[in-house]
Amino acid sequence: MARVKYRDSDIDLIARMMRAEAEGEGRLGMLMVGNVIVNRTVADCLDFKDLRTIRDVIFQVQGGNYSFEAVQKGNLFYSPARDVERNLARKVVKSWGQHPSKYALWYFNPYAPCPPTWYDQPFAGQYKQHCYYEPQANTCESAYRY
């Protein structure tokens, strides 16, 4: 059973986002980005309350900007998905999850050492250039249903 409901078009969206955000970090880096997308879809809390679809998550606007930079200015995001990324996206929606992204709802590349918090959320760990952040304790129980 899948972690989240999805259609083929959602697989393409995740695949394109993973490639746009983390192609330089290899398959594992792309899986971690995809995992954050799925986590946001299932987490009914904080900034992600009422986002119930993968499309909602990917095209979410916060503070006048898209949550994912690649949507706004990512040429790779607007390129067609490739089979390798589609296969990774299917893996993520079905069952994949690994530290530091397993419960993460946020990630970013600071081009510097990872700060201990990001928007007041604790640092979960780093993979290559991306820093991953989980919700503060007792603020988002649904993020930990896995």
Rosetta blueprint (number, residue, H / E / L):
1 M L
2 A L
3 R L
4 V L
5 K L
6 Y L
7 R L
8 D H
9 S H
10 D H
11 I H
12 D H
13 L H
14 I H
15 A H
16 R H
17 M H
18 M H
19 R H
20 A H
21 E H
22 A H
23 E H
24 G H
25 E H
26 G H
27 R H
28 L H
29 G H
30 M H
31 L H
32 M H
33 V H
34 G H
35 N H
36 V H
37 I H
38 V H
39 N H
40 R H
41 T H
42 V H
43 A L
44 D L
45 C L
46 L H
47 D H
48 F H
49 K L
50 D L
51 L L
52 R L
53 T L
54 I H
55 R H
56 D H
57 V H
58 I H
59 F L
60 Q L
61 V E
62 Q E
63 G L
64 G L
65 N E
66 Y E
67 S L
68 F L
69 E H
70 A H
71 V H
72 Q H
73 K H
74 G L
75 N L
76 L L
77 F L
78 Y L
79 S L
80 P L
81 A L
82 R L
83 D H
84 V H
85 E H
86 R H
87 N H
88 L H
89 A H
90 R H
91 K H
92 V H
93 V H
94 K H
95 S L
96 W L
97 G L
98 Q L
99 H L
100 P L
101 S L
102 K L
103 Y L
104 A L
105 L L
106 W E
107 Y E
108 F E
109 N L
110 P L
111 Y L
112 A L
113 P L
114 C L
115 P L
116 P L
117 T E
118 W E
119 Y L
120 D L
121 Q E
122 P E
123 F E
124 A E
125 G E
126 Q E
127 Y E
128 K L
129 Q L
130 H E
131 C E
132 Y E
133 Y E
134 E L
135 P L
136 Q L
137 A L
138 N L
139 T L
140 C L
141 E H
142 S H
143 A H
144 Y H
145 R L
146 Y L
